[in-house]
Amino acid sequence: MKLQSKKTLVIVTGGPGTGKSYAARQIKAQFEELEILSYDAIKESEWDRFGFDNAEQKARLNRFCLEEFYLTLQHMMWEEKSILIEYPFNFSHREQLLKLIEENNYKTFTVYLYGDWRTIYDRGITRDKTETRHPGHLTNRYHKETGGGSEDIVTDAMLTYEQFRADIDRKNYDIQLGTTIPVDVTDFSKVDMDGVLAQIAHG
């Protein structure tokens, strides 16, 4: 498949556990011209570089990482690259993303992942326990040089279902930028990914 416009931005968003990275990989596989910019990858690199001792330090570092993400996105747009970004982007990010989209005249598609939140939460907990994730996602104290990958890491950044559900309502991941493509990911086997790809291809 080919994009209609080189200056295309594909945003994959949704709450934690909705499978954004998986969806992004499937989209990237069909549109080779897309270059992936991951805010999580930026955060993980800086977590390893600086570390943090508590939730406040982690939040401050994440804010710097977000600035780095926006600067990188701006530079990629100046170079008129086709871009794919994936993260739990919510309405707190919408204004800055919209500003960049309008200033650089990018055709935008937002793939919004949602579903039954209890199912998605349970799936995310299973993922965090069984898959290799950067420990910085799970803890509020991390320093790479002191064995951040240890099984003994304190997972104090993991949310209860009640906290998770409150975050979903408060943040609102349906950011409505460009053409929104809603995808119910309660059951991955029922997702029409070919339909999603066709919408991106045909505009």
VOFI-752713 format. One record per residue: residue in three letters; chain; x, y, z of N, C-alpha, C in turn. Coordinates in steps of 0.05 Angstrom, whole numbers, always signed. Each point is the difference from the previous one (the first is absolute). Example, Ala and Ser with C-alpha at 12.3 -4.5 7.8 and 13.67 -1.06 7.14 Angstrom:
2
+------+-----+--------+--------+--------+--------+--------+--------+--------+--------+--------+
: type : mol :    n.u :    n.v :    n.w :   ca.u :   ca.v :   ca.w :    c.u :    c.v :    c.w :
+------+-----+--------+--------+--------+--------+--------+--------+--------+--------+--------+
:  ALA :   A :   +264 :   -114 :   +156 :    -18 :    +24 :     +0 :    +18 :    +24 :     +0 :
:  SER :   A :     -7 :    +21 :    -14 :    +16 :    +24 :     +1 :    -15 :    +22 :    +14 :
+------+-----+--------+--------+--------+--------+--------+--------+--------+--------+--------+
END
This chain:
203
+------+-----+--------+--------+--------+--------+--------+--------+--------+--------+--------+
: type : mol :    n.u :    n.v :    n.w :   ca.u :   ca.v :   ca.w :    c.u :    c.v :    c.w :
+------+-----+--------+--------+--------+--------+--------+--------+--------+--------+--------+
:  MET :   A :    +17 :    -24 :     +0 :    -17 :    +24 :     +0 :    +17 :    +25 :     +0 :
:  LYS :   A :    -11 :    +22 :    -11 :    +14 :    +25 :     -1 :    -17 :    +22 :    +12 :
:  LEU :   A :    +13 :    +19 :    +13 :    -14 :    +23 :    +11 :     -7 :    +19 :    -23 :
:  GLN :   A :    -22 :    +14 :     +2 :     -8 :    +19 :    -21 :    +18 :    +25 :     +2 :
:  SER :   A :     +9 :     +7 :    +24 :    +16 :    +24 :     +3 :    +25 :     -7 :    +16 :
:  LYS :   A :    +23 :    +10 :     -9 :    +25 :     -5 :    +15 :     -2 :    +12 :    +27 :
:  LYS :   A :    -12 :    +24 :     +2 :     -3 :    +14 :    +26 :    -24 :    -12 :    +15 :
:  THR :   A :     +3 :    -24 :     +9 :    -21 :    -14 :    +15 :     +9 :     -6 :    +28 :
:  LEU :   A :    -17 :     +5 :    +19 :     +5 :     -7 :    +28 :    -22 :    -20 :     +9 :
:  VAL :   A :     +9 :    -23 :     +9 :    -18 :    -20 :    +11 :     +5 :     -1 :    +30 :
:  ILE :   A :    -21 :     +5 :    +16 :     +1 :     -1 :    +29 :    -15 :    -24 :    +10 :
:  VAL :   A :    +14 :    -17 :    +15 :    -13 :    -23 :    +13 :     -2 :     +6 :    +29 :
:  THR :   A :    -25 :     +2 :    +10 :     -4 :     +7 :    +28 :    -21 :    -17 :    +13 :
:  GLY :   A :     -2 :     +1 :    +26 :    -19 :    -16 :    +15 :    +11 :     -4 :    +28 :
:  GLY :   A :    -16 :     -9 :    +18 :     +9 :     -4 :    +28 :    +21 :    -21 :     +2 :
:  PRO :   A :    +13 :     -2 :    +23 :    +20 :    -21 :     +5 :    -12 :    -28 :     -5 :
:  GLY :   A :    +16 :    -17 :    -13 :     -9 :    -27 :     -4 :    -17 :     -5 :    -25 :
:  THR :   A :     -5 :    +21 :    -16 :    -17 :     -3 :    -24 :    +15 :    -12 :    -24 :
:  GLY :   A :    +26 :     -3 :     +2 :    +15 :    -13 :    -22 :    +10 :    +20 :    -21 :
:  LYS :   A :     +8 :    +24 :     +9 :     +9 :    +20 :    -18 :    +25 :     -8 :    -16 :
:  SER :   A :    +19 :    -11 :    +14 :    +25 :     -8 :    -13 :     -6 :    -22 :    -21 :
:  TYR :   A :    -17 :    -19 :     +6 :     -7 :    -21 :    -18 :    -14 :    +12 :    -25 :
:  ALA :   A :    -19 :    +18 :     +4 :    -14 :    +13 :    -22 :    +20 :    +16 :    -17 :
:  ALA :   A :    +18 :    +14 :    +13 :    +20 :    +17 :    -14 :    +18 :    -18 :    -18 :
:  ARG :   A :     +8 :    -23 :    +10 :    +16 :    -18 :    -16 :    -14 :    -10 :    -24 :
:  GLN :   A :    -26 :     -5 :     +2 :    -16 :    -10 :    -22 :     -3 :    +22 :    -21 :
:  ILE :   A :     -4 :    +25 :     +9 :     -2 :    +22 :    -19 :    +26 :     +5 :    -14 :
:  LYS :   A :    +22 :     +1 :    +15 :    +26 :     +4 :    -11 :     +7 :    -21 :    -21 :
:  ALA :   A :     -8 :    -25 :     +5 :     +6 :    -22 :    -18 :    -13 :     +4 :    -28 :
:  GLN :   A :    -22 :    +14 :     -1 :    -14 :     +5 :    -25 :     +8 :    +26 :    -13 :
:  PHE :   A :    +10 :    +19 :    +15 :     +8 :    +26 :    -11 :    +29 :     +4 :     +8 :
:  GLU :   A :    +18 :    -10 :    -17 :    +28 :     +0 :     +6 :    +11 :    +29 :     +2 :
:  GLU :   A :    -13 :    +19 :    -13 :    +11 :    +27 :     +0 :     -4 :    +14 :    +27 :
:  LEU :   A :    -18 :    -11 :    +17 :     -4 :    +11 :    +27 :    +25 :     -4 :    +17 :
:  GLU :   A :     +8 :    +22 :    +14 :    +22 :     -2 :    +20 :    -12 :     +2 :    +27 :
:  ILE :   A :     +6 :    -19 :    +18 :    -11 :     -1 :    +26 :    +15 :    +19 :    +19 :
:  LEU :   A :    -15 :    +17 :    +14 :    +11 :    +16 :    +22 :    -15 :     -8 :    +25 :
:  SER :   A :    +14 :    -12 :    +19 :    -12 :    -10 :    +25 :     +8 :    +17 :    +24 :
:  TYR :   A :    -20 :    +12 :    +13 :     +5 :    +15 :    +24 :    +10 :    -19 :    +22 :
:  ASP :   A :    -10 :    -25 :     +1 :     +9 :    -19 :    +20 :    +30 :     -6 :     -4 :
:  ALA :   A :     +9 :     -2 :    -25 :    +28 :     -6 :     -5 :    +17 :    +23 :    +10 :
:  ILE :   A :     -9 :    +25 :     -3 :    +14 :    +23 :    +10 :     +2 :     -1 :    +31 :
:  LYS :   A :    -23 :     -6 :    +12 :     -1 :     -1 :    +30 :    +19 :    -22 :    +10 :
:  GLU :   A :     -1 :    -23 :    -12 :    +16 :    -22 :    +10 :    +30 :     +6 :     -2 :
:  SER :   A :     +8 :    +14 :    -22 :    +28 :     +8 :     -3 :     +8 :    +19 :    +22 :
:  GLU :   A :    -17 :    +19 :     +6 :     +7 :    +21 :    +20 :     -2 :    -12 :    +28 :
:  TRP :   A :    -19 :    -18 :     +4 :     -1 :    -14 :    +26 :    +27 :    -14 :     +6 :
:  ASP :   A :    +11 :    -13 :    -21 :    +25 :    -14 :     +3 :    +23 :    +20 :     +4 :
:  ARG :   A :     -2 :    +23 :    -12 :    +21 :    +20 :     +1 :     +1 :    +14 :    +28 :
:  PHE :   A :    -24 :     +8 :    +10 :     -1 :    +16 :    +24 :    -10 :    -15 :    +24 :
:  GLY :   A :    -19 :    -18 :     -3 :    -13 :    -13 :    +22 :    -18 :    +19 :    +16 :
:  PHE :   A :    -14 :    -11 :    +20 :    -17 :    +16 :    +17 :     -5 :    -15 :    +26 :
:  ASP :   A :     -5 :    +15 :    +21 :     -3 :    -11 :    +27 :    -29 :     +0 :    +11 :
:  ASN :   A :    -17 :    +15 :    -13 :    -28 :     +1 :     +9 :    -18 :     +8 :    -22 :
:  ALA :   A :    -26 :     +1 :     +5 :    -20 :     +6 :    -21 :     +3 :    +28 :    -10 :
:  GLU :   A :     +8 :    +19 :    +18 :     +3 :    +28 :     -9 :    +23 :     +3 :    -19 :
:  GLN :   A :    +23 :    -13 :     +6 :    +23 :     +1 :    -18 :     -7 :    -13 :    -27 :
:  LYS :   A :    -14 :    -22 :     +1 :     -7 :    -14 :    -24 :    -18 :    +17 :    -18 :
:  ALA :   A :    -20 :    +14 :    +13 :    -18 :    +17 :    -15 :    +15 :    +23 :    -13 :
:  ARG :   A :    +19 :    +12 :    +15 :    +16 :    +22 :    -10 :    +17 :     -9 :    -24 :
:  LEU :   A :    +12 :    -23 :     +2 :    +16 :    -11 :    -22 :    -18 :     -5 :    -25 :
:  ASN :   A :    -24 :    -11 :     +6 :    -18 :     -5 :    -22 :     -8 :    +25 :    -15 :
:  ARG :   A :     -3 :    +22 :    +14 :     -7 :    +25 :    -13 :    +23 :     +9 :    -19 :
:  PHE :   A :    +24 :     -3 :     +9 :    +23 :     +6 :    -18 :     +0 :    -18 :    -24 :
:  CYS :   A :     -7 :    -25 :     +4 :     -1 :    -19 :    -22 :    -22 :     +7 :    -20 :
:  LEU :   A :    -22 :    +11 :    +10 :    -22 :     +8 :    -18 :     +9 :    +24 :    -17 :
:  GLU :   A :    +16 :    +18 :    +12 :    +10 :    +22 :    -16 :    +19 :    -10 :    -22 :
:  GLU :   A :    +16 :    -20 :     +7 :    +18 :    -12 :    -20 :    -16 :    -13 :    -22 :
:  PHE :   A :    -22 :    -14 :     +8 :    -17 :    -12 :    -20 :    -11 :    +20 :    -20 :
:  TYR :   A :    -11 :    +22 :    +11 :    -12 :    +21 :    -18 :    +22 :    +13 :    -18 :
:  LEU :   A :    +23 :     +4 :    +11 :    +22 :    +12 :    -17 :     +7 :    -20 :    -22 :
:  THR :   A :     +2 :    -25 :     +6 :     +6 :    -20 :    -21 :    -22 :     -2 :    -21 :
:  LEU :   A :    -25 :     +1 :    +10 :    -22 :     -1 :    -19 :     +0 :    +25 :    -18 :
:  GLN :   A :     +6 :    +23 :    +11 :     +1 :    +24 :    -16 :    +22 :     -2 :    -21 :
:  HIS :   A :    +23 :    -11 :     +7 :    +22 :     -2 :    -18 :     -7 :    -20 :    -23 :
:  MET :   A :    -13 :    -22 :     +7 :     -8 :    -19 :    -20 :    -21 :    +12 :    -20 :
:  MET :   A :    -17 :    +17 :    +11 :    -19 :    +14 :    -17 :    +13 :    +20 :    -18 :
:  TRP :   A :    +20 :    +14 :    +10 :    +16 :    +18 :    -17 :    +12 :    -15 :    -24 :
:  GLU :   A :     +8 :    -24 :     +6 :    +12 :    -17 :    -22 :    -21 :    -14 :    -17 :
:  GLU :   A :    -25 :     +5 :     +6 :    -23 :    -10 :    -15 :     +0 :    -31 :     -1 :
:  LYS :   A :     +6 :    -12 :    +23 :     -1 :    -29 :     +2 :    -28 :    -10 :     +5 :
:  SER :   A :     -5 :    -25 :     -7 :    -25 :    -13 :     +7 :     +5 :    -12 :    +28 :
:  ILE :   A :    -19 :     +5 :    +18 :     +6 :     -5 :    +29 :    -22 :    -16 :    +12 :
:  LEU :   A :     +8 :    -19 :    +18 :    -19 :    -15 :    +17 :     +9 :     +4 :    +29 :
:  ILE :   A :    -19 :     +9 :    +16 :     +6 :     +3 :    +29 :    -20 :    -17 :    +16 :
:  GLU :   A :     +9 :    -12 :    +21 :    -18 :    -16 :    +17 :     +6 :     +4 :    +29 :
:  TYR :   A :    -21 :     +5 :    +15 :     +2 :     +6 :    +29 :    -28 :     +4 :    +10 :
:  PRO :   A :     -5 :     -1 :    +26 :    -27 :     +7 :    +10 :     -4 :    +30 :     -1 :
:  PHE :   A :     +0 :    +11 :    -25 :     -5 :    +29 :     -3 :    -29 :     +6 :     +8 :
:  ASN :   A :     -3 :    +21 :    +16 :    -26 :     +8 :    +10 :     -4 :    +30 :     -5 :
:  PHE :   A :    -22 :    +11 :    +11 :     -6 :    +27 :     -6 :    +20 :    +20 :    +10 :
:  SER :   A :    +17 :     -8 :    +19 :    +21 :    +18 :    +10 :    +22 :     +4 :    -22 :
:  HIS :   A :     +2 :    -19 :    -19 :    +19 :     +2 :    -21 :    -12 :    +12 :    -26 :
:  ARG :   A :    -26 :     +2 :     -1 :    -13 :     +7 :    -25 :     +8 :    +27 :    -11 :
:  GLU :   A :     +1 :    +20 :    +17 :     +5 :    +27 :     -9 :    +27 :     +2 :    -14 :
:  GLN :   A :    +21 :    -12 :    +12 :    +27 :     +2 :    -12 :     +1 :    -16 :    -26 :
:  LEU :   A :    -12 :    -24 :     +0 :     +0 :    -16 :    -25 :    -15 :    +15 :    -22 :
:  LEU :   A :    -23 :    +12 :     +6 :    -16 :    +14 :    -19 :    +16 :    +23 :    -12 :
:  LYS :   A :    +14 :    +15 :    +17 :    +17 :    +22 :     -8 :    +20 :     -9 :    -21 :
:  LEU :   A :    +14 :    -22 :     +6 :    +21 :    -10 :    -19 :    -13 :     -9 :    -26 :
:  ILE :   A :    -23 :    -14 :     +2 :    -14 :     -9 :    -24 :     -8 :    +23 :    -18 :
:  GLU :   A :    -11 :    +20 :    +12 :     -9 :    +23 :    -16 :    +23 :    +17 :    -11 :
:  GLU :   A :    +20 :     +4 :    +16 :    +23 :    +16 :     -9 :    +15 :    -13 :    -23 :
:  ASN :   A :     +0 :    -27 :     +0 :    +15 :    -15 :    -20 :    -17 :    -13 :    -22 :
:  ASN :   A :    -27 :     +5 :     +2 :    -19 :     -9 :    -20 :     +2 :    -30 :     -5 :
:  TYR :   A :     -4 :    -15 :    +22 :     +2 :    -30 :     -1 :    -28 :    -12 :     -2 :
:  LYS :   A :     -3 :    -19 :    -18 :    -24 :    -17 :     -1 :     +2 :    -20 :    +23 :
:  THR :   A :    -21 :     +0 :    +17 :     +2 :    -15 :    +25 :    -22 :    -21 :     +3 :
:  PHE :   A :     +8 :    -23 :    +10 :    -19 :    -21 :     +7 :     +6 :     -8 :    +30 :
:  THR :   A :    -21 :     -1 :    +15 :     +2 :     -9 :    +28 :    -14 :    -27 :     +3 :
:  VAL :   A :    +16 :    -20 :     +6 :    -11 :    -27 :     +5 :     -4 :     -2 :    +30 :
:  TYR :   A :    -26 :     +2 :     +8 :     -7 :     +1 :    +28 :     -9 :    -28 :    +10 :
:  LEU :   A :    +16 :    -11 :    +18 :     -6 :    -27 :    +10 :    -15 :     +2 :    +26 :
:  TYR :   A :    -22 :    -15 :     +3 :    -17 :     +0 :    +24 :    -12 :    -28 :     +3 :
:  GLY :   A :    -17 :     -3 :    +20 :    -13 :    -26 :     +3 :    -11 :     -3 :    +28 :
:  ASP :   A :     -6 :    -24 :     +8 :     -9 :     -6 :    +27 :    +24 :     +4 :    +19 :
:  TRP :   A :     -2 :    +20 :    +17 :    +24 :     +8 :    +15 :     +9 :    -20 :    +21 :
:  ARG :   A :    -19 :    -16 :    +11 :     +8 :    -21 :    +18 :    +17 :    -21 :    -14 :
:  THR :   A :     -8 :     -8 :    -24 :    +15 :    -19 :    -16 :    +27 :    +11 :     -6 :
:  ILE :   A :     +1 :    +25 :     -9 :    +25 :    +13 :     -8 :    +19 :     +3 :    +24 :
:  TYR :   A :    -11 :     +7 :    +24 :    +17 :     +2 :    +24 :    +12 :    -27 :     +7 :
:  ASP :   A :    -16 :    -21 :     +0 :    +10 :    -26 :     +8 :    +21 :     -9 :    -20 :
:  ARG :   A :     -4 :     +6 :    -26 :    +20 :     -8 :    -20 :    +26 :    +15 :     +4 :
:  GLY :   A :     -2 :    +26 :     +8 :    +24 :    +15 :     +5 :    +15 :    -10 :    +24 :
:  ILE :   A :    -14 :     -8 :    +21 :    +13 :    -11 :    +24 :    +15 :    -26 :     -7 :
:  THR :   A :    -13 :    -16 :    -16 :    +13 :    -25 :     -9 :    +25 :     +6 :    -16 :
:  ARG :   A :     -2 :    +20 :    -17 :    +23 :     +8 :    -16 :    +23 :     +9 :    +18 :
:  ASP :   A :     -6 :    +17 :    +19 :    +21 :    +11 :    +18 :    +14 :    -22 :    +16 :
:  LYS :   A :    -15 :    -22 :     +6 :    +11 :    -21 :    +16 :    +16 :    -21 :    -17 :
:  THR :   A :     -8 :     -2 :    -25 :    +12 :    -22 :    -16 :    +19 :     +9 :    -22 :
:  GLU :   A :     -2 :    +25 :     -9 :    +17 :     +9 :    -21 :    +22 :    +18 :    +11 :
:  THR :   A :    +22 :     +2 :    -16 :    +22 :    +17 :     +8 :     -6 :    +29 :     -7 :
:  ARG :   A :     -5 :    +16 :    +20 :     -4 :    +28 :     -4 :    +22 :    +16 :    +15 :
:  HIS :   A :     +5 :    +24 :     -9 :    +19 :    +16 :    +15 :    -11 :     +4 :    +28 :
:  PRO :   A :    +16 :     -5 :    +21 :    -10 :     +2 :    +27 :    -10 :    +28 :     +8 :
:  GLY :   A :     +9 :    +21 :    -15 :     -8 :    +27 :     +6 :    -30 :     +4 :     -2 :
:  HIS :   A :    -14 :    -18 :    -16 :    -29 :     +2 :     -3 :    -14 :     -9 :    +26 :
:  LEU :   A :    +14 :    -16 :    +16 :    -14 :    -14 :    +22 :     +8 :    +11 :    +27 :
:  THR :   A :    +20 :    +18 :     +2 :    +10 :     +9 :    +26 :     +4 :    +30 :     +0 :
:  ASN :   A :     +1 :    +11 :    +25 :     +6 :    +28 :     +3 :    +29 :     +4 :    +11 :
:  ARG :   A :    +16 :    -21 :     +0 :    +28 :     +3 :     +7 :    +16 :    -18 :    -19 :
:  TYR :   A :    +17 :    +12 :    -16 :    +15 :    -16 :    -20 :    +27 :    +13 :     -6 :
:  HIS :   A :    +21 :    -17 :     +1 :    +27 :     +8 :     -9 :    +12 :    -24 :    -14 :
:  LYS :   A :     +6 :     +4 :    -25 :    +11 :    -23 :    -16 :    +24 :    -12 :    +12 :
:  GLU :   A :    +18 :    +16 :    +11 :    +26 :    -10 :    +10 :     -3 :    -17 :    +26 :
:  THR :   A :    -24 :     +1 :    +13 :     -4 :    -15 :    +24 :    -18 :    -24 :     -5 :
:  GLY :   A :     -1 :     -9 :    -24 :    -16 :    -25 :     -6 :    -29 :     +5 :     -3 :
:  GLY :   A :     -7 :    +20 :    -17 :    -29 :     +6 :     -4 :    -16 :    -22 :    -11 :
:  GLY :   A :    +13 :    -20 :    -12 :    -15 :    -23 :    -11 :     -6 :    -22 :    +20 :
:  SER :   A :     +7 :     +4 :    +25 :     -3 :    -21 :    +20 :    -29 :     -8 :     +4 :
:  GLU :   A :     -4 :    -26 :     +5 :    -27 :     -9 :     +6 :    -11 :    +11 :    +26 :
:  ASP :   A :    +17 :    +11 :    +17 :     -8 :    +11 :    +26 :     -9 :    +29 :     -2 :
:  ILE :   A :     -2 :    +11 :    -24 :     -8 :    +28 :     -3 :    -28 :     +4 :    +12 :
:  VAL :   A :     -3 :    +23 :    +13 :    -25 :     +7 :    +13 :    -19 :    +12 :    -21 :
:  THR :   A :    -22 :    -14 :     -5 :    -18 :     +9 :    -22 :    -21 :    +19 :    +11 :
:  ASP :   A :    +10 :    +23 :    +11 :    -18 :    +19 :    +13 :    -13 :    +19 :    -20 :
:  ALA :   A :     +7 :     -2 :    -26 :    -12 :    +17 :    -20 :    -24 :    -14 :    -14 :
:  MET :   A :     -5 :    -24 :     +7 :    -22 :    -15 :    -13 :    -27 :     +9 :    +13 :
:  LEU :   A :    -20 :     +4 :    -16 :    -26 :    +10 :     +9 :    -19 :    -23 :     +8 :
:  THR :   A :    -17 :     +5 :    +20 :    -22 :    -18 :     +4 :    -21 :     +4 :    -22 :
:  TYR :   A :    -19 :    -18 :     -2 :    -20 :     +4 :    -21 :    -16 :    +26 :     +5 :
:  GLU :   A :     -6 :     +7 :    +24 :    -14 :    +24 :     +6 :    +15 :    +25 :     -9 :
:  GLN :   A :    +27 :     +0 :     +5 :    +17 :    +22 :     -8 :     +1 :     +1 :    -31 :
:  PHE :   A :     +4 :    -23 :    -12 :     +1 :     -2 :    -29 :    -25 :    +11 :    -13 :
:  ARG :   A :    -24 :     -9 :    +11 :    -25 :     +9 :    -12 :     -5 :    +30 :     +4 :
:  ALA :   A :     +9 :    +11 :    +23 :     -3 :    +28 :     +4 :    +18 :    +16 :    -19 :
:  ASP :   A :    +24 :    -10 :     -6 :    +18 :    +12 :    -19 :    -12 :     +0 :    -28 :
:  ILE :   A :    -13 :    -21 :     -8 :    -12 :     -2 :    -26 :    -21 :    +22 :     -4 :
:  ASP :   A :    -17 :     +4 :    +21 :    -21 :    +20 :     -2 :    +12 :    +28 :     +1 :
:  ARG :   A :    +21 :     +4 :    +16 :    +11 :    +27 :     +3 :    +16 :     +9 :    -24 :
:  LYS :   A :    +16 :    -18 :    -11 :    +19 :     +8 :    -21 :    -13 :     +2 :    -28 :
:  ASN :   A :    -18 :    -18 :     -7 :    -14 :     +0 :    -26 :    +20 :     -3 :    -23 :
:  TYR :   A :     +3 :    -25 :     -9 :    +19 :     -6 :    -21 :    -11 :     +3 :    -28 :
:  ASP :   A :    -26 :     +7 :     -2 :    -12 :     +4 :    -26 :     +6 :    +29 :     -8 :
:  ILE :   A :    +24 :     +5 :    -11 :    +10 :    +27 :     -3 :    -10 :    +14 :    -25 :
:  GLN :   A :    -12 :    -15 :    -19 :    -14 :    +12 :    -23 :    +18 :    +19 :    -16 :
:  LEU :   A :    +21 :    -11 :    -10 :    +18 :    +15 :    -17 :     -1 :    -13 :    -28 :
:  GLY :   A :     -6 :    +16 :    -20 :     -2 :    -10 :    -27 :    -23 :    -19 :     -3 :
:  THR :   A :     +4 :    -21 :    -15 :    -20 :    -21 :     -3 :     +3 :    -20 :    +22 :
:  THR :   A :    -21 :     -3 :    +17 :     +1 :    -19 :    +22 :    -10 :    -27 :     -9 :
:  ILE :   A :    +16 :    -21 :     +6 :     -7 :    -27 :     -6 :     -3 :    -15 :    +26 :
:  PRO :   A :    -25 :     -3 :    +11 :     -3 :    -14 :    +25 :     +2 :    -30 :     -3 :
:  VAL :   A :    +14 :    -13 :    +18 :     +4 :    -29 :     -2 :     -5 :    -13 :    +27 :
:  ASP :   A :    -20 :    -17 :     +2 :     -7 :    -15 :    +24 :    +20 :    -23 :     +3 :
:  VAL :   A :    +17 :     +1 :    +20 :    +20 :    -21 :     +4 :     -6 :    -19 :    +23 :
:  THR :   A :    -25 :     -1 :     +8 :     -7 :    -19 :    +21 :     +9 :    -28 :     -7 :
:  ASP :   A :     -4 :     -8 :    -25 :     +8 :    -26 :    -10 :    +17 :     +5 :    -25 :
:  PHE :   A :    +26 :     -3 :     +2 :    +18 :     +5 :    -23 :     -7 :    -16 :    -24 :
:  SER :   A :    -11 :    -24 :     +4 :     -6 :    -18 :    -23 :    -23 :    +11 :    -17 :
:  LYS :   A :    -15 :    +19 :    +11 :    -22 :    +12 :    -15 :     +6 :    +27 :    -13 :
:  VAL :   A :    +24 :     +9 :     +4 :     +8 :    +26 :    -11 :     +4 :     -1 :    -30 :
:  ASP :   A :    -13 :    +18 :    -15 :     +3 :     +1 :    -29 :    +23 :    +18 :     -7 :
:  MET :   A :    +25 :    -10 :     +3 :    +23 :    +16 :     -6 :     +2 :     +7 :    -29 :
:  ASP :   A :     -9 :    -18 :    -18 :     +0 :     +7 :    -28 :    -17 :    +24 :     -6 :
:  GLY :   A :    -22 :     +3 :    +14 :    -17 :    +23 :     -3 :    +13 :    +26 :    +10 :
:  VAL :   A :    +15 :     -2 :    +22 :    +15 :    +22 :    +10 :    +21 :     +9 :    -20 :
:  LEU :   A :    +15 :    -19 :    -11 :    +21 :     +6 :    -19 :    -12 :    +13 :    -25 :
:  ALA :   A :    -23 :    -10 :     -9 :    -13 :    +11 :    -24 :     -8 :    +29 :     +4 :
:  GLN :   A :    -10 :     +6 :    +24 :     -8 :    +28 :     +6 :    +24 :    +19 :     -1 :
:  ILE :   A :    +23 :    -10 :    +10 :    +24 :    +17 :     -1 :    +10 :     +3 :    -29 :
:  ALA :   A :     -2 :    -22 :    -15 :    +10 :     +1 :    -28 :    -17 :    +18 :    -18 :
:  HIS :   A :    -26 :     -1 :     +5 :    -19 :    +14 :    -18 :     -8 :    +28 :    +10 :
:  GLY :   A :     +8 :     +6 :    +24 :     -6 :    +26 :    +11 :    -28 :     +5 :     +7 :
+------+-----+--------+--------+--------+--------+--------+--------+--------+--------+--------+
END
